[in-house]
Amino acid sequence: MGSPTTAYYICSCVTGYKGETCTEMEKETVYSTGSMSLAVNGHIVLSSDASAQSFTTGFNNGLVAALNNDVPVEDQIATSQVTTEVAISETGGIDVTYKVGYEVWIPTGELVKQDLRRRLTESAAMAAASASGDKVTAQASDSESTLMQGEVTGSVDASSVTTATMAVVENCSYSSYSDWSSCSLVCGGGSTQQVRSIEAWPKNGGVECDDDSLTVIETCNTFDCNLCETFSDDTLIQIPGFPEHGDVSACDIDKDNTACLVQACVYGYVSNTKSGTITCDIAQGPTGALSYSTNGDSRHALFCSSAKCSAGSPADIITIPCSETGGVVSGSTNACVCTCNPGYSGDDCATVPTCTCTGGTEAVATDGSCEVDAAEDCTACNTGYTLDGQVCNVNTCSNTPAAPTDGTVVFSATNDNGSIATFACNPPSLLSPSGFAQSGDATVTCAATTSNLPWGTATNPPTCTGQQYGDTPPTPDALEAGLNEILTDVTVTLPGSASFVIATSGTGKNTVVAVSETGVVTVTFSCDGCTASSVPQDDQTAINNAVICPGLFVKNSCADEYDFVWTDGSIVITVTPIPDDGSDDKDIIVVIMVVFVGVAVLLLVLVAVCVCNPSCSASPKPKQNPAVEGGSTAQVMETGGAVTRPALQAASAPAALHGL
């Protein structure tokens, strides 16, 4: 039976009724209980299950017969209402405990027929249960009663009979709650509910049912009915399945227009001309209202691809500043590149090539920029340059100026037009303690209007003059040091020996200079395969003049002041001083020996004896390297602070001197 005032999606029953349509009546049970002892041999009676069952059935039949004595048929109880438990007593008999249930329908006090038996009201059930107890007690004391006349119950000990009335207490019980109902409104705030029903009403003082708990109501769909208008573009593009870079700027979704066709891509991306649809269904709530579909055909879904870059300013995702003349644009969205053409530079390739033309006039293209197809872009050359294609080559001069004797020459740009040759004299040395005095022009210039013109010549050729050892003859130690200096690094070629580079010191020392207290100078060369007899006279003279003489104390002429004698064997050349009457002569003997070392080493010893005549000219002769036959000269050059001598060469055959 439903409530006449409240409507639910299921029927809510009133007290005492149950079921989906509330037509079933609830019932409760009252028990009449009792116990008694029977004077029988319990061990025998209960010795087997069959015997025990027979005893229990007999007892139940006797008890029911006793309780139904003088009771109308419609009110009699059935054996199904009786439950019995039996056990052997302490005296060996049988203790019996029984329970008789009386049911009553809760909703009404009317007698209800069921299985030809009437169920009582609650008060009637209690009364019947109580009366049944009294009836059992009374019949147990009456040997003529139905109870005591029973086959089994006749053995009841009247003094053991006890009875009681017991009502079964049950609390109200409920069904599970139903699922939440649909919301009463699609937007603007509706309600939804869960309901449950009473499955069992409270019995005999149990906890009452709570009608208020049968229905639970909550609010739902509280969002505004203009929900579709509240979604931003950022929210729309995040809908599951929506194509990346799709354009939703034209979608104006509201409560009246709940769908939007999308077929364009955002700036920087290209559409494949397909489409899709965004739909807003507020019935699905804020989190599920939006959906995207491909209109039933995924093969024709919208797709957005990157666009090609182009030149433009300012730069953005598909444009980049790039000169049309100086650069080429490549790349696609967010990866634009401006690649410069040859010669152009700058981020936008707008910086024109730097024109290059060394020594001439630059070439200019028709667009105002330099030619970019060559390293040099010359059309005409300045004085001193010659045009070769687009390159101006500097003119060079021939016949490079030589350094003065006892001096050096330094070029600003060797042989190039406009370069300057600067002359300088050697600094003081052991041979010339006072240094050399420079005279004449200090520079000459290369002025090659065309290529291979000769260098300019000095109007007053530069010279370097100085005193070799000064006016006073050197001590033996000074003379030895001077010879060591002037011989170092001189190269000579001797028959039977390879080119021989003189070394007067260090680990490669191969030449020994010795000056005695009497003025004898011995220069010993250690070389392989050298013999004095194999050196022609002309070569001996060249060695005397070009190698030995420059290191001796000479006032006028080495040949006039020293006598060189070459002898075979140990090749001793004796230089004897030429006597001068009335003069205080001083002998200086230079010995050059070639000595074989073991089987393979020959020491060439050149002994030169020169007598210095004090009557020689008082004016010292500047130190110079005497000419070698054929026009070769021995030069001393100052380079990086070290005194070196270039190779000595003899132009005429047989030549004996070459740079070692």
C-alpha positions in Angstrom: 0.0 0.0 0.0 1.5 3.3 -1.1 1.6 6.7 0.5 -1.4 8.7 -0.7 0.6 12.0 -0.4 4.1 11.2 -1.7 5.0 9.9 -5.1 8.2 7.8 -5.5 9.6 6.0 -8.4 8.9 2.8 -6.3 6.1 2.2 -3.8 6.8 3.0 -0.2 4.9 0.7 2.2 3.1 1.7 5.4 3.6 -0.1 8.6 3.0 -3.8 8.4 3.0 -4.1 4.6 5.9 -5.0 2.3 6.7 -5.9 -1.3 6.9 -3.9 -4.5 3.2 -3.2 -4.4 2.9 -3.1 -0.6 0.3 -5.9 -0.6 2.2 -8.4 1.5 1.5 -8.2 5.3 4.3 -8.5 7.7 4.0 -10.9 10.6 5.5 -11.5 14.0 5.9 -14.6 16.1 5.4 -15.3 19.8 6.7 -18.5 21.3 5.3 -20.6 24.2 8.2 -22.6 25.6 8.4 -25.3 28.2 10.5 -28.1 29.6 9.8 -31.4 31.4 11.4 -34.7 32.3 10.1 -38.1 31.3 10.7 -41.2 33.4 12.0 -43.4 30.7 15.3 -45.1 30.1 16.9 -42.4 28.1 20.0 -44.4 27.2 17.8 -46.9 25.4 15.3 -44.5 23.9 18.0 -42.2 22.5 20.5 -45.0 21.6 19.8 -44.6 17.9 18.7 -41.8 15.5 15.6 -43.7 14.5 14.7 -44.4 18.1 15.3 -40.7 19.1 13.2 -39.5 16.0 10.4 -41.9 17.0 10.5 -40.6 20.5 10.5 -36.9 19.4 7.6 -37.4 16.9 5.5 -39.2 19.6 6.2 -36.4 22.1 5.2 -33.7 19.5 2.0 -35.6 18.6 1.1 -35.9 22.3 1.9 -32.3 23.0 -0.2 -31.0 20.0 -3.1 -33.3 21.0 -3.0 -31.9 24.5 -2.9 -28.3 23.3 -5.7 -28.8 20.8 -8.0 -30.5 23.4 -11.3 -28.6 23.5 -10.0 -26.1 20.9 -12.0 -25.3 17.7 -10.6 -26.7 14.6 -9.8 -23.3 13.0 -7.7 -22.3 16.0 -5.8 -25.5 16.5 -2.0 -25.6 16.1 -0.1 -27.9 13.8 2.9 -30.0 14.6 4.9 -27.8 12.2 4.6 -25.1 14.9 6.4 -27.2 17.4 10.1 -27.7 17.7 11.6 -30.1 20.3 15.0 -30.8 21.8 15.7 -33.9 23.9 18.6 -35.0 26.1 19.3 -37.7 28.7 18.8 -36.3 32.2 21.1 -36.7 35.1 18.8 -39.5 36.5 19.0 -41.4 33.2 15.6 -40.3 32.0 14.9 -37.8 29.1 14.7 -34.0 29.5 12.5 -32.4 26.8 12.5 -28.7 25.8 9.8 -27.6 23.4 8.8 -24.4 21.6 5.4 -23.6 20.1 5.2 -20.7 17.7 2.2 -18.5 17.3 2.2 -16.0 14.4 0.1 -12.8 14.1 -0.3 -10.4 11.1 1.0 -7.0 12.1 -1.2 -4.6 10.1 -4.6 -5.7 11.3 -6.3 -7.3 14.2 -8.6 -9.3 12.0 -8.5 -13.0 11.8 -6.8 -14.0 8.6 -7.4 -17.5 7.2 -4.2 -19.1 5.9 -3.9 -22.9 5.3 -7.3 -23.3 7.1 -5.7 -21.7 10.2 -6.3 -18.4 11.6 -3.5 -16.1 12.7 -4.1 -14.0 15.7 -3.5 -10.4 16.6 -0.6 -9.6 18.7 -2.6 -9.7 21.9 -4.3 -12.9 20.9 -0.9 -14.5 20.1 0.5 -13.7 23.5 -2.7 -14.9 25.2 -2.6 -18.2 23.2 1.0 -18.8 24.0 0.4 -18.1 27.6 -2.7 -20.3 27.7 -0.8 -23.2 26.0 1.7 -23.1 28.8 -1.0 -23.2 31.5 -2.7 -26.0 29.7 0.5 -28.2 29.6 1.1 -27.6 33.3 -2.5 -28.5 34.2 -2.6 -31.7 32.0 0.8 -32.8 33.4 -0.9 -33.0 36.9 -3.9 -34.9 35.6 -3.3 -38.5 34.8 -6.5 -38.7 32.9 -5.5 -35.8 30.6 -4.8 -36.1 27.0 -1.1 -35.3 27.7 -0.7 -38.0 30.2 -2.6 -40.4 28.1 -0.2 -40.0 25.3 2.1 -42.8 24.3 5.2 -40.8 25.0 3.9 -37.8 27.0 2.3 -40.1 29.5 5.7 -40.6 31.1 6.0 -36.9 32.0 7.1 -36.1 35.5 4.6 -33.5 36.5 7.0 -31.9 38.9 9.5 -31.2 36.2 7.1 -29.3 34.0 8.0 -25.5 33.4 6.5 -23.2 30.8 7.1 -19.6 29.6 5.9 -17.2 26.9 8.6 -15.5 24.7 8.1 -12.9 22.0 10.8 -12.8 19.3 12.3 -9.2 19.1 13.3 -8.0 15.6 14.6 -4.6 14.4 13.4 -2.8 11.4 15.4 -3.8 8.3 15.8 -2.1 4.9 16.6 -2.9 1.3 19.7 -1.4 -0.4 19.5 2.1 -1.8 18.6 2.3 -5.5 20.8 4.0 -8.1 20.5 7.8 -8.3 17.5 8.9 -10.3 17.9 11.2 -13.3 18.1 14.8 -12.5 14.8 16.6 -12.4 16.3 19.5 -14.5 18.9 19.5 -17.2 20.4 22.8 -16.0 19.8 25.5 -13.5 19.7 23.2 -10.4 17.5 20.1 -10.2 17.4 17.2 -7.8 18.1 13.5 -7.9 17.3 10.8 -5.3 18.1 7.4 -4.0 15.4 5.3 -2.3 15.1 2.2 -0.3 12.2 0.2 1.2 11.4 -1.5 4.5 12.0 -5.2 4.2 11.0 -6.1 7.8 9.1 -4.0 10.3 10.2 -4.1 14.0 8.8 -6.9 16.1 8.1 -7.2 19.7 9.8 -4.0 20.7 12.6 -3.9 18.0 14.0 -0.7 16.6 11.4 1.3 14.7 11.7 2.1 11.1 13.0 5.6 10.0 10.8 6.8 7.3 13.0 9.8 6.6 15.9 7.6 5.6 13.9 5.9 2.9 14.7 8.7 0.5 18.0 10.6 0.0 17.8 13.7 -2.2 20.7 15.8 -3.6 20.9 18.7 -6.0 22.1 18.2 -9.5 22.8 20.1 -12.7 23.5 23.3 -10.8 25.4 24.8 -13.8 23.8 27.7 -15.8 21.6 26.8 -18.7 24.0 28.9 -20.9 26.8 26.4 -20.3 27.7 26.0 -23.9 28.5 29.7 -24.1 31.0 29.5 -21.3 33.5 27.2 -23.1 36.7 29.1 -24.3 38.6 28.4 -27.5 41.3 26.7 -25.4 38.7 24.3 -24.0 37.3 23.5 -27.4 40.7 22.6 -28.9 41.3 20.2 -26.0 38.2 18.1 -26.8 39.4 14.4 -27.3 39.9 13.7 -31.0 40.0 17.3 -32.0 42.7 17.8 -34.8 45.9 19.6 -33.7 46.0 23.2 -35.0 42.3 23.2 -35.9 40.7 26.6 -35.9 37.7 27.2 -33.6 37.7 31.0 -33.7 34.5 30.9 -35.8 32.6 28.6 -33.4 29.8 30.5 -31.6 28.2 27.7 -29.5 25.3 28.6 -27.3 22.1 27.0 -25.9 20.3 27.5 -29.3 23.3 26.6 -31.5 24.9 23.6 -30.0 27.0 22.4 -32.9 29.9 23.9 -34.9 31.4 22.7 -38.2 35.3 22.9 -38.1 37.1 22.9 -41.5 39.9 25.5 -41.1 43.3 25.5 -39.5 44.9 28.2 -37.4 47.4 30.6 -39.0 50.6 28.9 -40.0 48.9 25.6 -40.9 47.2 24.3 -44.0 43.8 22.4 -44.0 43.3 19.2 -46.1 39.8 20.7 -46.8 38.1 18.0 -44.7 35.9 18.8 -41.7 34.6 17.7 -38.3 31.9 18.8 -35.8 32.0 20.1 -32.2 28.8 19.4 -30.3 27.6 20.7 -26.9 25.1 18.7 -24.9 24.4 20.2 -21.5 22.6 17.1 -20.4 26.0 15.5 -20.0 27.2 18.2 -17.5 30.2 20.5 -17.7 32.8 17.7 -18.0 31.0 15.7 -20.6 29.1 18.3 -22.6 31.6 18.8 -25.4 32.4 16.2 -28.0 34.0 16.1 -31.5 33.1 13.8 -34.4 34.4 13.3 -37.9 30.9 13.3 -39.3 30.9 9.5 -39.5 33.9 9.1 -41.8 37.3 9.1 -40.2 39.0 8.8 -43.6 37.9 12.3 -44.4 38.8 13.9 -41.1 40.2 17.3 -40.9 44.0 17.4 -40.8 46.3 20.5 -40.5 49.9 20.4 -41.8 52.7 22.9 -41.5 52.8 25.8 -44.0 55.9 26.8 -46.0 57.8 29.8 -44.9 58.0 33.0 -46.9 59.9 36.3 -46.6 58.1 38.9 -44.5 58.6 41.4 -41.6 58.2 41.2 -38.7 59.1 37.6 -38.3 56.4 35.2 -37.1 55.8 31.4 -37.3 55.8 31.3 -41.1 57.5 34.6 -42.1 61.1 35.7 -41.7 62.9 38.9 -42.8 64.9 37.9 -45.8 66.2 40.0 -48.7 64.8 38.8 -52.0 68.2 39.6 -53.6 70.5 38.4 -50.9 68.8 35.3 -49.5 66.5 32.4 -50.0 63.7 31.3 -47.6 63.2 27.7 -46.6 61.6 25.7 -43.8 58.1 25.4 -42.5 56.0 26.6 -39.5 58.2 27.6 -36.5 61.3 26.6 -38.4 61.9 29.3 -41.0 65.4 29.8 -42.4 66.9 32.6 -44.5 70.0 31.4 -46.3 72.2 34.0 -47.8 73.4 34.0 -51.4 77.1 34.1 -51.9 78.6 37.4 -50.7 75.5 38.5 -48.7 75.4 38.5 -44.9 73.3 39.5 -42.0 70.3 37.7 -40.3 68.1 38.9 -43.2 70.9 38.5 -45.9 70.4 42.2 -46.7 74.0 43.2 -46.2 75.6 43.5 -49.7 78.9 41.8 -50.4 82.0 43.6 -49.4 83.8 44.7 -52.6 87.4 43.6 -52.7 90.1 44.9 -55.0 93.7 45.1 -53.9 95.6 47.7 -55.8 92.8 48.9 -58.1 89.2 50.0 -58.6 86.3 47.8 -57.4 83.8 46.3 -59.9 80.1 47.1 -59.2 77.2 45.0 -60.4 74.1 46.5 -62.0 72.1 46.1 -58.7 74.6 48.3 -56.9 76.4 45.4 -55.1 79.8 44.0 -55.8 80.4 41.1 -58.1 80.2 38.0 -56.0 81.6 35.4 -58.3 85.3 36.1 -57.6 87.6 36.9 -54.7 88.7 40.1 -56.3 86.4 42.5 -58.1 88.8 44.8 -60.0 88.2 46.6 -63.2 91.3 48.8 -63.2 94.6 48.8 -61.3 96.6 51.5 -59.5 100.1 52.5 -60.5 102.4 49.6 -59.6 99.8 46.9 -60.3 98.8 45.0 -63.5 95.3 43.7 -64.1 94.9 40.0 -64.6 91.2 39.2 -65.1 89.6 40.8 -62.0 92.8 40.7 -59.9 95.4 43.5 -59.7 98.8 41.8 -59.3 101.5 43.9 -57.7 104.4 44.7 -60.1 107.8 43.3 -58.9 111.3 44.5 -59.4 114.3 42.5 -60.6 118.0 42.7 -59.6 117.4 42.8 -55.8 119.9 45.2 -54.1 122.7 43.4 -52.3 123.9 44.2 -48.9 127.0 46.2 -48.6 130.2 44.5 -47.4 130.0 44.2 -43.6 126.4 45.2 -43.7 122.8 44.0 -44.2 119.7 44.9 -46.3 116.1 44.7 -45.0 113.1 44.8 -47.4 109.7 46.2 -46.4 108.1 43.9 -49.1 110.6 41.9 -51.1 110.5 42.9 -54.8 107.0 44.4 -54.6 106.3 47.8 -56.1 106.7 50.4 -53.5 108.8 48.3 -51.2 111.9 49.9 -49.7 115.3 48.3 -49.2 117.0 49.7 -46.1 120.8 49.3 -45.7 122.6 48.9 -42.4 126.1 48.1 -41.2 127.0 45.2 -38.9 127.3 46.0 -35.2 130.7 45.8 -33.4 132.3 42.4 -33.3 135.5 40.6 -32.3 137.0 41.5 -35.7 135.8 45.1 -35.6 135.5 46.2 -31.9 134.6 49.8 -32.9 131.9 48.7 -35.4 131.4 49.9 -38.9 130.5 53.4 -40.1 127.8 53.7 -42.7 128.0 56.1 -45.7 126.1 56.6 -48.9 122.3 56.2 -49.4 120.4 54.4 -46.6 117.5 53.2 -48.9 116.5 52.4 -52.4 112.9 51.9 -53.7 111.2 49.5 -56.0 109.1 51.6 -58.4 107.8 49.1 -60.9 105.3 50.8 -63.1 105.3 47.6 -65.0 106.4 44.2 -63.9 110.1 43.1 -63.7 111.6 46.6 -63.8 115.0 46.8 -62.0 115.2 48.2 -58.5 116.2 51.8 -58.1 119.9 52.3 -57.8 121.6 54.4 -55.1 123.1 57.6 -56.3 125.7 57.2 -53.6 126.0 53.4 -53.0 126.1 52.5 -49.3 129.3 51.3 -47.8 130.4 50.1 -44.3 133.9 51.0 -43.2 135.7 49.9 -40.0 139.0 48.8 -38.5 139.7 45.1 -38.4 141.2 44.6 -34.9 142.0 48.3 -34.8 145.5 49.8 -35.1 147.1 47.4 -32.6 147.7 43.8 -33.5 145.4 41.5 -31.6 146.6 39.2 -28.8 146.8 35.5 -29.6 143.5 35.0 -27.7 141.7 37.8 -29.6 143.1 36.5 -32.9 141.9 33.0 -32.2 138.5 34.3 -31.2 138.3 36.4 -34.4 139.2 33.4 -36.6 136.7 31.2 -34.9 134.0 33.8 -35.5 134.7 34.3 -39.2 135.2 30.6 -40.0 131.9 29.5 -38.3 129.4 28.1 -40.8 131.6 28.7 -43.9 131.1 25.9 -46.4 133.9 24.7 -48.6 134.1 21.9 -51.1 137.3 19.8 -51.2 138.1 17.2 -53.8 137.4 13.7 -52.4 135.1 15.2 -49.7 131.4 16.3 -49.7 130.5 19.9 -48.9 132.2 20.7 -45.6 130.5 23.1 -43.2 133.0 24.6 -40.7 131.9 24.2 -37.1 134.3 25.7 -34.5 132.2 24.8 -31.4 129.3 22.6 -30.2 128.7 18.8 -30.5 129.4 18.9 -34.3 132.8 20.7 -33.9 135.0 19.8 -36.8 137.5 22.7 -36.9 140.1 23.7 -34.4 141.8 27.1 -34.4 145.0 27.5 -32.3 147.3 30.5 -31.9 150.6 30.1 -30.2 152.4 32.7 -28.1 154.8 33.2 -31.0 152.0 34.1 -33.3 151.6 30.7 -35.2 148.0 30.1 -36.1 146.9 26.5 -36.8 143.5 25.8 -38.3 142.7 22.0 -38.5 139.8 20.7 -40.5 138.5 17.1 -39.7 137.0 15.7 -42.9 136.7 12.3 -44.5 138.6 11.5 -47.7 140.5 14.8 -48.0 144.2 15.0 -49.2 146.3 18.1 -49.6 147.7 16.9 -52.9 144.2 16.7 -54.3 143.6 20.5 -53.8 144.7 22.4 -56.9 146.9 25.5 -56.4 144.1 27.9 -57.5 141.8 26.4 -54.9 144.5 26.6 -52.3 144.9 30.3 -53.1 141.1 30.8 -52.9 140.9 29.1 -49.5 143.9 31.3 -48.3 142.3 34.5 -49.4 138.6 33.8 -48.8 138.7 31.7 -45.6 141.9 32.5 -43.7 142.8 36.1 -44.6 139.5 37.7 -43.4 140.4 36.6 -39.8 144.0 37.8 -39.8 145.4 41.1 -38.8 145.8 42.9 -42.1 146.9 46.5 -42.7 147.0 46.6 -46.5 147.0 43.3 -48.4 146.9 39.8 -47.0 148.9 38.5 -50.0 151.6 41.2 -49.4 151.8 40.6 -45.7 151.6 36.9 -45.4 153.3 34.0 -47.3 151.3 30.8 -47.6 153.1 27.5 -48.2 151.3 24.3 -48.9 153.2 21.0 -48.4 152.0 17.5 -49.0 151.8 14.7 -46.4 150.2 16.5 -43.6 149.5 19.4 -45.9 151.3 22.1 -44.0 151.2 25.5 -45.7 153.7 27.9 -44.2 153.1 31.6 -44.5 156.3 33.4 -44.0 156.4 37.1 -43.1 158.1 39.3 -45.7 160.9 41.1 -43.9 161.1 44.9 -44.0 164.5 46.6 -43.3 164.6 48.5 -40.1 161.3 47.2 -39.1 160.4 45.3 -36.0 159.0 42.2 -37.7 156.5 39.9 -36.1 155.9 36.5 -37.5 152.5 34.9 -37.6 152.4 31.3 -38.7 149.0 29.8 -39.8 149.1 26.0 -40.1 146.4 24.1 -41.9 146.6 20.4 -41.5 144.5 17.7 -42.9 144.7 14.7 -40.7 143.1 11.3 -41.4 141.0 10.0 -38.4 141.3 6.3 -38.4 140.9 5.0 -41.9 138.1 7.3 -43.0 139.0 10.7 -41.4 141.5 13.1 -43.0 142.5 16.2 -41.2 143.4 19.1 -43.5 145.9 21.4 -41.9 146.5 24.6 -43.6 149.5 26.4 -42.3 149.8 30.0 -43.5 152.7 32.1 -42.4 152.4 35.8 -42.9 154.9 38.4 -41.7 153.3 41.7 -40.8 155.5 44.6 -41.8 155.1 47.6 -39.5 155.9 49.9 -42.3 152.6 49.1 -43.9 150.2 52.0 -44.4 149.1 53.5 -41.1 145.6 53.6 -42.2 143.9 50.3 -41.5 142.2 48.6 -44.4 138.4 47.9 -43.8 137.6 44.2 -43.2 136.4 42.5 -46.3 136.2 39.1 -47.8 138.7 38.8 -50.6 137.4 37.8 -54.0 137.5 34.2 -54.9 138.6 33.4 -58.5 135.6 33.7 -60.7 134.1 36.7 -58.9 132.7 34.9 -55.8 132.8 36.8 -52.5 132.6 35.7 -48.9 130.1 37.9 -47.0 129.5 38.3 -43.3 125.8 39.1 -42.5 124.1 40.0 -39.2 120.9 37.9 -38.8 119.0 37.7 -35.6 122.1 38.6 -33.5 124.2 35.6 -34.8 127.1 36.1 -37.2 126.9 33.8 -40.2 128.8 33.5 -43.4 127.0 32.6 -46.7 128.5 29.9 -48.9 131.8 30.6 -50.7 131.8 29.6 -54.3 134.5 29.5 -57.0 133.0 30.1 -60.4 136.1 29.0 -62.4 137.2 25.4 -62.7 138.4 23.8 -60.7 136.5 25.5 -58.0 137.5 24.7 -54.4 135.2 27.0 -52.3 131.5 26.6 -51.9 129.3 27.3 -49.0 129.8 24.4 -46.5 
